[in-house]
């Protein structure tokens, strides 16, 4: 009697599984399961501050915004500029450019749009997308990796309306972070160049 009960239960379970499979196939949901299985091994590798954070992705969908890491703020100190987070860039492109943010670089890089759907063409041979964080020092108004007289001149020219916002890197020119590039920013950049006491960028709370 016990053996018969086991056989009945087993048969019932198998029938239930077959019914579930038939229902899913009929609804076209098998395609979703197959797609998830194919893309489960893909990930975005965020590289920053000596860390690598792997975030799983599904092709055709954007990166989950709640899983995108936020790099630590690089604060300023007296005589030592803080740094502006410029965004996430495709690793291979960033490493192939000597001055990726230089305003006169015809191949100047644009930060990767994290809201766009991820496609297979974005992935490397290993099926991953490698994104690397990039920073620029506050005061480096033209993005050439230095803070010098040219940066001071550019900030001053922008403040006076002689050049437009597209001719400077606004985020690095706004050294006090008040949303403007004005006399105070120009003075602080000049003080830094002259090795006078200056703080370019936010300070640690």
C-alpha positions as CSV (number, residue, x, y, z in Angstrom):
1,X,0.0,0.0,0.0
2,X,2.8,2.4,0.9
3,X,4.6,1.7,-2.4
4,X,1.4,2.5,-4.3
5,X,1.0,5.9,-2.5
6,X,4.6,6.8,-3.4
7,X,4.0,5.9,-7.0
8,X,0.9,8.1,-7.1
9,X,2.7,11.0,-5.5
10,X,5.6,10.7,-7.9
11,X,3.3,10.6,-10.9
12,X,1.4,13.6,-9.6
13,X,4.6,15.6,-9.2
14,X,5.8,14.8,-12.7
15,X,2.4,15.7,-14.2
16,X,2.6,19.0,-12.4
17,X,6.0,19.7,-13.8
18,X,4.9,18.9,-17.3
19,X,1.8,21.1,-16.9
20,X,4.0,24.0,-15.7
21,X,6.4,23.6,-18.6
22,X,3.5,23.4,-21.1
23,X,1.9,26.5,-19.6
24,X,5.2,28.5,-19.8
25,X,5.9,27.4,-23.3
26,X,2.4,28.3,-24.3
27,X,2.8,31.8,-22.8
28,X,6.1,32.3,-24.5
29,X,8.0,32.6,-21.2
30,X,10.6,30.0,-22.1
31,X,12.4,32.7,-24.2
32,X,12.8,34.8,-21.0
33,X,14.3,31.9,-19.1
34,X,16.6,31.0,-21.9
35,X,17.8,34.7,-22.2
36,X,18.4,34.9,-18.5
37,X,20.5,31.8,-18.6
38,X,22.6,33.1,-21.5
39,X,23.3,36.5,-19.9
40,X,23.8,35.5,-16.3
41,X,27.5,35.2,-16.8
42,X,27.9,38.8,-18.1
43,X,28.9,41.6,-15.8
44,X,30.1,45.2,-15.7
45,X,33.4,45.5,-13.9
46,X,33.8,48.8,-12.2
47,X,37.5,49.6,-11.6
48,X,38.3,52.4,-9.1
49,X,40.6,53.1,-6.1
50,X,42.3,49.7,-6.4
51,X,38.9,47.9,-6.3
52,X,37.0,45.9,-8.8
53,X,33.2,45.6,-8.3
54,X,31.4,43.2,-10.5
55,X,27.7,43.9,-11.3
56,X,25.7,41.3,-13.1
57,X,23.9,42.5,-16.3
58,X,21.1,41.3,-18.6
59,X,21.6,42.2,-22.3
60,X,19.1,44.7,-23.6
61,X,18.7,46.3,-20.1
62,X,20.6,49.1,-18.4
63,X,22.8,48.5,-15.4
64,X,20.8,48.3,-12.1
65,X,21.4,51.9,-10.7
66,X,21.3,50.6,-7.1
67,X,24.4,48.5,-7.8
68,X,26.6,51.1,-9.4
69,X,29.4,51.9,-6.9
70,X,30.1,55.5,-5.8
71,X,33.8,56.3,-5.5
72,X,34.9,58.1,-2.3
73,X,35.3,61.8,-2.5
74,X,38.8,63.0,-3.1
75,X,39.1,66.0,-0.8
76,X,41.3,69.0,-1.0
77,X,43.9,70.1,1.5
78,X,46.0,73.2,1.8
79,X,48.2,73.3,-1.3
80,X,46.8,69.9,-2.5
81,X,43.9,70.2,-4.9
82,X,40.9,67.8,-4.5
83,X,39.7,65.9,-7.6
84,X,36.5,65.9,-9.6
85,X,35.0,62.6,-10.5
86,X,34.5,62.8,-14.2
87,X,32.5,59.6,-14.6
88,X,32.9,56.0,-15.8
89,X,34.8,55.3,-19.0
90,X,35.4,52.2,-21.1
91,X,38.7,50.9,-19.7
92,X,40.4,50.3,-23.1
93,X,39.5,53.7,-24.4
94,X,40.6,55.5,-21.3
95,X,44.0,53.8,-21.2
96,X,44.6,54.5,-24.9
97,X,44.3,58.3,-24.4
98,X,47.2,60.3,-23.0
99,X,44.9,63.3,-22.2
100,X,41.3,61.9,-22.3
101,X,39.7,65.0,-20.9
102,X,41.8,67.7,-22.6
103,X,39.4,70.2,-24.2
104,X,41.5,70.5,-27.4
105,X,41.8,66.7,-27.8
106,X,39.8,65.9,-31.0
107,X,39.2,62.4,-29.5
108,X,38.2,63.7,-26.1
109,X,36.3,61.0,-24.3
110,X,32.7,61.1,-23.1
111,X,31.7,59.3,-19.9
112,X,29.8,56.1,-20.4
113,X,26.0,56.6,-20.3
114,X,25.0,54.2,-17.4
115,X,21.3,54.6,-18.3
116,X,21.6,53.0,-21.8
117,X,20.7,49.3,-22.4
118,X,23.8,47.1,-22.5
119,X,24.3,45.4,-25.9
120,X,26.6,42.5,-26.9
121,X,28.7,44.8,-29.0
122,X,29.8,46.6,-25.8
123,X,31.3,43.5,-24.2
124,X,34.8,42.3,-24.5
125,X,36.0,38.8,-25.5
126,X,35.2,37.6,-21.9
127,X,31.7,38.8,-22.1
128,X,32.2,41.7,-19.7
129,X,32.2,45.5,-19.9
130,X,35.1,47.1,-18.1
131,X,34.4,50.6,-16.8
132,X,37.1,52.7,-15.1
133,X,36.6,55.8,-12.9
134,X,38.5,58.9,-13.9
135,X,39.3,62.1,-12.0
136,X,40.7,65.6,-12.7
137,X,42.2,68.0,-10.2
138,X,40.2,71.1,-9.3
139,X,41.9,74.0,-11.1
140,X,42.8,72.0,-14.2
141,X,40.4,74.0,-16.3
142,X,41.5,72.7,-19.7
143,X,42.1,69.0,-18.6
144,X,45.7,68.7,-19.6
145,X,46.8,67.2,-16.3
146,X,48.4,70.4,-15.0
147,X,47.3,73.5,-13.1
148,X,49.1,76.5,-14.7
149,X,48.8,80.0,-16.1
150,X,46.6,78.8,-19.0
151,X,44.0,77.4,-16.6
152,X,43.9,80.7,-14.7
153,X,43.5,82.6,-18.0
154,X,40.7,80.3,-19.2
155,X,38.8,80.6,-15.9
156,X,39.2,84.4,-16.1
157,X,38.1,84.5,-19.8
158,X,35.0,82.5,-19.0
159,X,34.2,84.6,-16.0
160,X,34.4,87.7,-18.2
161,X,32.2,86.2,-20.9
162,X,34.9,86.0,-23.5
163,X,34.6,82.2,-24.0
164,X,31.8,79.8,-23.5
165,X,31.2,76.9,-21.2
166,X,32.2,74.4,-23.9
167,X,35.7,75.9,-23.9
168,X,36.5,75.0,-20.3
169,X,35.8,72.1,-17.9
170,X,33.3,73.8,-15.7
171,X,33.4,71.3,-12.9
172,X,37.2,71.8,-12.3
173,X,37.0,75.5,-12.8
174,X,34.4,75.9,-10.0
175,X,37.0,75.2,-7.3
176,X,34.7,76.2,-4.4
177,X,31.8,74.2,-5.6
178,X,29.2,77.0,-5.5
179,X,27.9,76.3,-9.0
180,X,29.6,79.4,-10.5
181,X,33.0,80.3,-11.9
182,X,33.6,83.7,-10.6
183,X,36.3,86.0,-9.1
184,X,36.9,83.8,-6.1
185,X,37.6,80.7,-8.2
186,X,40.0,82.7,-10.4
187,X,41.8,84.0,-7.4
188,X,42.1,80.6,-5.8
189,X,43.5,79.1,-9.0
190,X,46.0,81.9,-9.3
191,X,47.1,81.5,-5.6
192,X,47.7,77.8,-6.2
193,X,49.9,78.6,-9.2
194,X,51.9,81.1,-7.2
195,X,52.3,78.5,-4.4
196,X,50.3,80.7,-2.0
197,X,47.8,79.2,0.5
198,X,44.9,77.9,-1.4
199,X,42.2,75.2,-1.3
200,X,40.9,73.9,-4.6
201,X,37.9,71.7,-4.1
202,X,35.8,70.4,-1.2
203,X,37.5,69.8,2.2
204,X,36.9,66.9,4.4
205,X,33.9,67.5,6.8
